[in-house]
């Protein structure tokens, strides 16, 4: 009897050891081993959001537990990247296998248009980090008649944009309201690459975009001397542009300065990486750890340097703090900014545009049932 009991105890101990071994093996393998990840990109294939996002995806897999099998990147351009935001927020799996990056226009949209249903809440995303602390610039043709920002105050100047809610439209709108420029927004181009093509073809006179995006996707604009930068906008001057005036220097009143601050605060969280709401805390922690490791990865930094991609990272907590600060903006400033962003926009003409198919055909609005 005692022998039988001994055998039972030995068998039970062996089962425990085997189970523990299996658990340790699974832990060693890591959660992401053999899994396919999906990256939702809120921008076109020719833009900076795409460049940053895909580069990050190539390197972060090395730092996630278990090394994922692959990353499938899906671009959802147009409307300032809101398609990727909504997809990540509502449809994406909440198991840590889907993540996203997007342009910054959608960050403030719920504040600026509170009566609309946006389908997302920026405060509920699981922020992994942001790859850059950016500034926006407005540039014109270097050989054209426009020389300074004052020239844009004296005459109407066309500026290309992707959508009316994109940064490429909002920045010139904010400048019109705060420092008196007279930008006329021509919107409807497919991604920043579309508006850049329209600029190169002479269809629009100016572009307002991020300096990092130009360096990453259209470095020839700078290297060939094609453009003249006439203003920069953000919390600080970019180190490479000490001689270019900051827009806040030209704003005269406190309200104008506050409007500019609100309109550009999210630039400090440029090229963000986010997970959907509802992802388990352990998965979020793993992503944040992998993000931090990627930002220090020599191979990642070498590729960034080689491709002229700026890296000035912020962690997830810092990004969340920026979002909370934006959503704590006084209502009168939000209303003033919202009014500025209601500036009339002209659609590019898809039939005659020099940008060809890079100018989107307007969607037909459904007739309301009587």
Buried (B, 14 or more C-beta within 10 A) or exposed (E): EEEEEEEEEEEEEEEEEEEEEEEEEEEEEBBBBEBEBBBBBBBBBBBBBBBBBBBBBBBBBBBBBBBBEEBEBEBBBBBBBBBBBBBBBEEBEBBBBBBBBBBBBBBBBBBBBEEEEBEBEBEEBBBBBBBBBBBBBBBBBBEBEBEEBEBBBEEEBBBBBBBBBBBBBBBBBBBBBBBBBBBBBBBBBBBBBBBBBBBBEEBBBBBBBBBBBBBBBBEEBBEEEBBBBBBBBBBEBBEBBEEBBBBBEBBEEEBBBBBBBBBBBBBBBBBBBBBBBEBBEEBBEBBBBBBBBBBEBEEBBEBBEEBBBBBBBBBBEBBBBBBEBBBEBEEEBBEBBBEBBEBEBEBBBBEEBBBEEBBBEEEEEEEEEE
